[in-house]
Amino acid sequence: MTNGNSILSSFGTTIFEVMSRLAQEHNAVNLGQGFPDGNGPDDVVEAGVDYLRNGVNQYPSMFGIPDLRQAVAEHAERFYGLSIDWQRETMVTSGGTEALGASLLGLIEPGDEVILIEPLYDSYLPIVQRGGGVAKLVRLKPPNWELSRAELEAAFSNKTKLILVNTPMNPCAKVFNLEELEFIAALCQKHDAFAVCDEVYEHLAFDGEPHIPMITIPGMRDRTIRIQSAGKIFSLTGWKVGMITASPDVLTPIAKAHQYLTFTTPPNLQAAVAFGLRKDDAYFEELNSDMQARRDHLADGLRDVGFGVIPCQGTYFLTTDFRPLGYNGTDTDFCKYLTVEAGVAAVPVSAFYTSGEEGYFARFSFCKKAETIDEAIRRLKAHFG
Ligand code: GLN
């Protein structure tokens, strides 16, 4: 009888799975896990069907099909004015999750320090630790999610291998501005560190504020790993097509991890994503304005119910303060209670902290149909009266 790996075994089941299972058991409206309840753009889905039928079904190159890699470079030029050599600087992965995993496992040496910003996405810490990295945590707190320059500076050392930056940031819906990115960039350059940038919500920065990729900041072109996800760009989260852009010397060690993790990603979906990335500007504008409208729809409803709603600059998520409703337990208890008793699932924000933040904040996803949001609000109003 052997035990599992001690690092991975020390983590429980991820909160997204826990809350989605509970939602299913209790027939709750699931505003917990962040996935749209629509079926994505018809033409992208149709392209996928065509490529499945017409024989794009065998192992492609481990770097991805040329058409998608070219489309990634064209997209970067169109939206950010970046000039990318698709043959040497792009790689397709099985989702943003694998892109993160391959980047961290490919770059970290045991004992390297890795700076993570809390609240953090579920996969970051386990993979950093499994890769032998030593996490240095910097904490952002609701309701302002302000980045302390002093704390960030103190987290860097001569052992820092990389910082992981997620913008627009899940779950706090913060979009890093130019000044913050420049501050982080200067520290990376001073300490010769990489920036692994999780930009899966790049097209979901709201209110006309731009998403700024770290790779565009002067001095960061050759030390940034930019990560994208087709799941978020096309509201097709189950597709699991991710994309990495990095300079050749940085991409090479990441490819060494990727080749043994998944090696490739379904080529038919890659081809459909290539088609999607070339859609006209109107598609991307509509995705953004549509999601912003859903944000406002859910925020208004939650405010009506009595929640405190924290400003949301991007992503799929709203953070709310449930104290005004008179609930006195922890956020974990509140989200379970809400799922079971009110029939609406949310995710406790403390799940995104390593310790000590059992607070009174719940995260709700608004990437849902209007009728789904309406039904959730109807149930919450009925419950809280
Ligand atoms: N990114 C999604 C969220 O934050 C969930 C992804 C997942 O379940 N792994 O809800």
Residues whose N, C-alpha, C, O or C-beta is under 5 A from the ligand:
A	BS01	LIG	F16 G32 Q33 G34
